[in-house]
């Protein structure tokens, strides 16, 4: 399936790049020159990608642009974090460092907890979690972005609570965590 990518380059650098591409399909200079001359892609155009991008940009503007989107993400993050904390699950980052995009949580230190089983059961309830493999600390992550709202995150928290109860998880934080 054809796709599209964005290139940000100085025109002079692009013009001087001739002969550097080892791939016909990835020859940025040739594609740019062809587009300038004909207004077309050299190969099969990614019409589905461009149509989807146009629709996403229109939706973004209709919903209020960057300020409105950031506000929705922040509300989502607040709903998620407050709900998880009410369950006893601690965030990995302090609030002052937390961005409203994806939140990392400490995994419960309970012997009944297994991320694989936790993931599977939460997914069965309609929510996807991400493993927290970014640190040596056992964590998992939850996204606050996309076509969701704070009610979606509250339902995700309810699913997490239901799954942890069903798994028999009773201990949610290490003794040394605050």
N, C-alpha and C positions, 0 to 999 in steps of 0.2 A: 504494500500500500504506500503510495507516495506521501511524503511529509514535507514539512517546511522548518526552517531554522532561521534565526535572526543573526545577522553579522553586523557588528558595529566596528567600523574601521575608517581610518583616514583614507580619503580617496587616493591620495598620492601613493600610499602604501599598497592599496589594492591594485592600482595601475602598474606598480613596479613588481607585482607578484607573478607576472606572466611566466609560464614555464615551470612553476614550483609545484604544481599539483601532480601527484602520482595517480590521480583518479579523474577520469573524464566527468563522472557524476559530481565530484566535489570541487571542480574547478571554479572557484568563486569569481575570478576575473572573467572567464568566458561567460558564465551565467549572467553576471552584471552587464557585460557588454551586449549580450543577446537581449536582455530585458530592456536596456536603453534603446536598442534599435527597433525591436518589434513589439514591446509591451507584453511579451509572452515568456513562459518558462521554456527552456530548451527541450525538456522531456515532459512526461505526463504531469500536468499541473495538479497540485494537491487541493482540488476544489473543496473537498469535504473539510479539510483543515482550515482553509481560508473562510469558508462559510461559518464554521464553528467559532473561529476567532472573531469574526464580525458580530455574531450573535452574542458572544461573551462580552465584547466591548460595549455593545448596545445595552445589555443587561446591567453591566457595571455602571454606566452613566445613568440609566433609568433608576437605579437604586441609590443614587446619591454620590457615586464616585468613591474616592479613597477615604474621605472622612467617615462616610456612612458605613463602609465596609469595615474599617478599623473599629468603629463603635460596635458593630455586630460581633466581630471577633472578640472584642474585650468582654462583651456581655456573655458570650459563649464560654470564654475562659473563666469568668467569675462564677457562672453556674456550675461548671465542671469542678473547679477547685473547691468551692464551698461545699458541694455535694460530697466529693471524695473525702474532704477533711471531716465532714460530719460522720462518715463511715469509720474514721480513724486512720485513713491512708494519707501519708505525708507527701508533700511535693519535694522533689529533688532540689530545686532552686528556691532561694528565698524570693518573696514577692517582688522585691526591688529589682531583681534580675530577670523575672519571668516575662517573656513576650507572649502575646495572646494568639500564638500560632499553633504550637504543640506543647503539651505539658508532660513532663517526665515525673513519674511517681515512684516512690520506693515500693518494691514488691513486699507483700506481707512476709515476715520471717517465720510464719507458721509452717510446721512440717507438712500440713495438709495442702499447702499451696504448691501448685505446679503451673508454670506459665503456659505450657502446652495445653493442659486441661482447661485452665482459666480462659485462654484465648478461644479454644474450640466452643466452649459453652457460651461465652459472650457473643461470639460470631453467630451461633444458632439463634440468638435473640435479636440479631440484626445489626450488631455493632462490631467494628473492626478495631482491634488494638494493635499496637506495634511493640515488638520486643525492645527493651532498653539496652542494646548492646554497645552503647557509646561510652560506657564507663565500666570499671571493675565492680561497681555496686550493682546489685540485682534490682533492676527497675523495669518499668513498662511505660509506654507513652500513649497519649490520646490526643488526637488532632482537634482543633477548635475552628478550623476553616472549611470552606466548601459551602455547598448548598444546604446548610443546616442552621438551626437557630438554638437559642438557649433551652427551649423545650426539648429539642433533640438530645442535648447534653444531659438534661435532667433524666430523660428516659435511659440514657446510657448508664448513668450513675445507678439508677434503679436496677438495671440489668446486672451491673457489677455486684451490687449488694446481694441480689438474689443468687447469683452464681457462687459468691464467696460463702454464703450461708449453706448452699447445697453441697459445697465441697467440704464443709466443716471447718473453715478457716475462722479462727477466733482471735488470733494475735496479729495485729496490723502494723505495729511499729516496733523497732528495736528499742530496747530499754534506754539507750544513750541518746536517741533522737528527742528533740524538743518539740 
